Amino acid sequence: MASKVVIVGGGVIGSSVAYFLRATDPSVEVTVIERDPTYARSSSALSAASIRQQFSTPLSVRMSLYGIEFLRSIGGRLEVDGERPSIDLHEGGYLFLATARGEATLRENHALQRELSADISLLDTPQLRSRFPWLNTEDLAAGAFGESGEGWFDGYGLVTALRRKARALGARYVASDVIGLECSGRHVTGVRASNGETYACDVVVNAAGAWSRSIAAMLGIDLPVYARRRSIFNVSSPARLDACPLLIDPSGVYFRPEGRTWICGTSPAADNDPDDLPLDEVDHALFDDVIWPTLAHRVPQFEALRVERSWSGYYEYNVLDHNAIIGYHPDIDNCVFANGFSGHGLQQGPATGRGVSELILDGKYSTLDLSSLNWARVLEGRPIVEKNVV
Ligand SMILES: Cc1cc2nc3c(=O)[nH]c(=O)nc-3n(C[C@H](O)[C@H](O)[C@H](O)COP(=O)(O)OP(=O)(O)OC[C@H]3O[C@@H](n4cnc5c(N)ncnc54)[C@H](O)[C@@H]3O)c2cc1C
């Protein structure tokens, strides 16, 4: 029975685990060691903060179905002293677009999503034109649109609400850098921090996001998760786009409303995506060469736009299959990993926090079974590929 849990990293994953542990079993001592309480470099604070059901694997769809349920009810769940957090959830939908080449995959994914009760409509081009008259559909064959349950919210607000509630329930947050893990055989006995303290643990959770590979290395474990920089551009334009969703172009370029402006981005080409690029730089060439031409083609009104600001964050990128790795490693008895979300960890935070808490407290999942995301597939080289990585 775990009575002391130490969590490395207090972003959405670490704070969600802390919240669910304390909410479920107040006798468990929970310590979260987070080196940066401002979250200035944390992915959770730098993301596009959006949620969708349009994934290609059943478990990802189910995790996000729970994610939206959690976000919709966050005011009551995470209320502290009568204050109900608001994360400004807009269920504006995702619109995945496909050319003739991608249509079969879009239809296949849509069938799976519908089977799992996700509220997604498949639209042909006349329907696309009628619902989104500002869209250029000349090269499109179809689109899949989230009628409800998909949209965007305040990601930083989610993390701070989870942290505040976890603390109110008795979790302790320590502002320090984890610099070592002390082991006795297959057992982690303590977590060493740069403040000079060693925190004794029955279970340690690696929730260190894009830095989780270095925490795994402290145990001699090779975690295939790397820090891959992604830039977001906030643009203004005189364009008027009624009922604008989060649109995913067939090229992978995305944009969505952000107040009266828009944010947009895309992933760089796979052969030009090195690890650990500096976060204080932004890939302006990607905007000029790829994003802007794509936006102007898809939405002619975007011919006129201006970049107002931009920033970069890290995807904690699982190079095996772009899906999270969640669970114990077979060589270590008491370290739970929750890493490698590859661009969809914010929305999977609630399902992950609940699942990891169950795994620690009960030794098994009792709600949503996350066991297919465990280490076995990594060690056996059996990817569960998520096709819809945005
Ligand atoms: C540009 C961009 C857009 C994204 N868009 C979306 C989106 O629309 N929807 C979505 O669901 N997801 C999105 N994501 C992904 C999402 O942000 C991440 O998957 C998620 O935030 C990961 O959460 P985390 O808690 O694991 O990582 P983080 O939020 O990075 O938290 C990890 C924490 O660990 C701390 N830490 C690391 N090492 C140590 C150490 N040694 N000692 C102490 N503390 C340590 C760090 O300071 C950090 O705060 C996006 C990411 C980026 C970069």
The ligand as an SDF file (V2000), in Angstrom:
LIG
                    3D

 53 58  0  0  0  0  0  0  0  0999 V2000
    2.8340   24.2280  -29.0030 C   0  0  0  0  0  0  0  0  0  0  0  0
    2.0710   23.1460  -28.2940 C   0  0  0  0  0  0  0  0  0  0  0  0
    0.7200   22.9660  -28.5460 C   0  0  0  0  0  0  0  0  0  0  0  0
    0.0050   21.9770  -27.8710 C   0  0  0  0  0  0  0  0  0  0  0  0
   -1.3420   21.8810  -28.0730 N   0  0  0  0  0  0  0  0  0  0  0  0
   -2.0570   20.9910  -27.3530 C   0  0  0  0  0  0  0  0  0  0  0  0
   -3.4680   20.9460  -27.4760 C   0  0  0  0  0  0  0  0  0  0  0  0
   -4.0720   21.7320  -28.2100 O   0  0  0  0  0  0  0  0  0  0  0  0
   -4.1490   20.0200  -26.7560 N   0  0  0  0  0  0  0  0  0  0  0  0
   -3.5080   19.1410  -25.9280 C   0  0  0  0  0  0  0  0  0  0  0  0
   -4.1650   18.3070  -25.3290 O   0  0  0  0  0  0  0  0  0  0  0  0
   -2.1630   19.1750  -25.7810 N   0  0  0  0  0  0  0  0  0  0  0  0
   -1.4330   20.0820  -26.4630 C   0  0  0  0  0  0  0  0  0  0  0  0
   -0.0800   20.1290  -26.3270 N   0  0  0  0  0  0  0  0  0  0  0  0
    0.5900   19.0970  -25.5240 C   0  0  0  0  0  0  0  0  0  0  0  0
    0.4560   19.3560  -24.0430 C   0  0  0  0  0  0  0  0  0  0  0  0
    0.7910   20.6910  -23.7680 O   0  0  0  0  0  0  0  0  0  0  0  0
    1.3790   18.3990  -23.2870 C   0  0  0  0  0  0  0  0  0  0  0  0
    1.1710   17.0780  -23.7490 O   0  0  0  0  0  0  0  0  0  0  0  0
    1.0980   18.4410  -21.7870 C   0  0  0  0  0  0  0  0  0  0  0  0
    1.0800   19.7640  -21.3460 O   0  0  0  0  0  0  0  0  0  0  0  0
    2.1370   17.6320  -21.0510 C   0  0  0  0  0  0  0  0  0  0  0  0
    1.9420   17.8460  -19.6880 O   0  0  0  0  0  0  0  0  0  0  0  0
    3.0680   17.4330  -18.6500 P   0  0  0  0  0  0  0  0  0  0  0  0
    2.5360   17.7530  -17.3160 O   0  0  0  0  0  0  0  0  0  0  0  0
    3.5390   16.0660  -18.9400 O   0  0  0  0  0  0  0  0  0  0  0  0
    4.2990   18.3820  -19.0600 O   0  0  0  0  0  0  0  0  0  0  0  0
    4.6640   19.8570  -18.5600 P   0  0  0  0  0  0  0  0  0  0  0  0
    3.4920   20.7430  -18.5740 O   0  0  0  0  0  0  0  0  0  0  0  0
    5.8500   20.3080  -19.3400 O   0  0  0  0  0  0  0  0  0  0  0  0
    5.0480   19.6120  -17.0690 O   0  0  0  0  0  0  0  0  0  0  0  0
    6.2350   18.9180  -16.7250 C   0  0  0  0  0  0  0  0  0  0  0  0
    6.8310   19.6730  -15.5680 C   0  0  0  0  0  0  0  0  0  0  0  0
    7.9360   18.9530  -15.0630 O   0  0  0  0  0  0  0  0  0  0  0  0
    8.8530   19.8990  -14.5510 C   0  0  0  0  0  0  0  0  0  0  0  0
   10.1490   19.2440  -14.4590 N   0  0  0  0  0  0  0  0  0  0  0  0
   10.8420   18.6670  -15.4620 C   0  0  0  0  0  0  0  0  0  0  0  0
   11.9880   18.1450  -15.0150 N   0  0  0  0  0  0  0  0  0  0  0  0
   12.0130   18.4000  -13.6710 C   0  0  0  0  0  0  0  0  0  0  0  0
   12.9460   18.1150  -12.6510 C   0  0  0  0  0  0  0  0  0  0  0  0
   14.1130   17.4680  -12.8930 N   0  0  0  0  0  0  0  0  0  0  0  0
   12.6670   18.5330  -11.3870 N   0  0  0  0  0  0  0  0  0  0  0  0
   11.4990   19.2020  -11.1130 C   0  0  0  0  0  0  0  0  0  0  0  0
   10.5980   19.5080  -12.0430 N   0  0  0  0  0  0  0  0  0  0  0  0
   10.8450   19.1000  -13.3190 C   0  0  0  0  0  0  0  0  0  0  0  0
    8.8170   21.0270  -15.5450 C   0  0  0  0  0  0  0  0  0  0  0  0
    9.2360   22.2610  -14.9930 O   0  0  0  0  0  0  0  0  0  0  0  0
    7.3580   21.0390  -15.9700 C   0  0  0  0  0  0  0  0  0  0  0  0
    6.5900   22.0250  -15.2980 O   0  0  0  0  0  0  0  0  0  0  0  0
    0.6580   21.1190  -26.9570 C   0  0  0  0  0  0  0  0  0  0  0  0
    2.0320   21.3040  -26.6970 C   0  0  0  0  0  0  0  0  0  0  0  0
    2.7160   22.3190  -27.3360 C   0  0  0  0  0  0  0  0  0  0  0  0
    4.1640   22.5150  -27.0260 C   0  0  0  0  0  0  0  0  0  0  0  0
  1  2  1  0
  2  3  1  0
  2 52  2  0
  3  4  2  0
  4  5  1  0
  4 50  1  0
  5  6  2  0
  6  7  1  0
  6 13  1  0
  7  8  2  0
  7  9  1  0
  9 10  1  0
 10 11  2  0
 10 12  1  0
 12 13  2  0
 13 14  1  0
 14 15  1  0
 14 50  1  0
 15 16  1  0
 16 17  1  0
 16 18  1  0
 18 19  1  0
 18 20  1  0
 20 21  1  0
 20 22  1  0
 22 23  1  0
 23 24  1  0
 24 25  2  0
 24 26  1  0
 24 27  1  0
 27 28  1  0
 28 29  2  0
 28 30  1  0
 28 31  1  0
 31 32  1  0
 32 33  1  0
 33 34  1  0
 33 48  1  0
 34 35  1  0
 35 36  1  0
 35 46  1  0
 36 37  1  0
 36 45  1  0
 37 38  2  0
 38 39  1  0
 39 40  1  0
 39 45  2  0
 40 41  1  0
 40 42  2  0
 42 43  1  0
 43 44  2  0
 44 45  1  0
 46 47  1  0
 46 48  1  0
 48 49  1  0
 50 51  2  0
 51 52  1  0
 52 53  1  0
M  END
$$$$
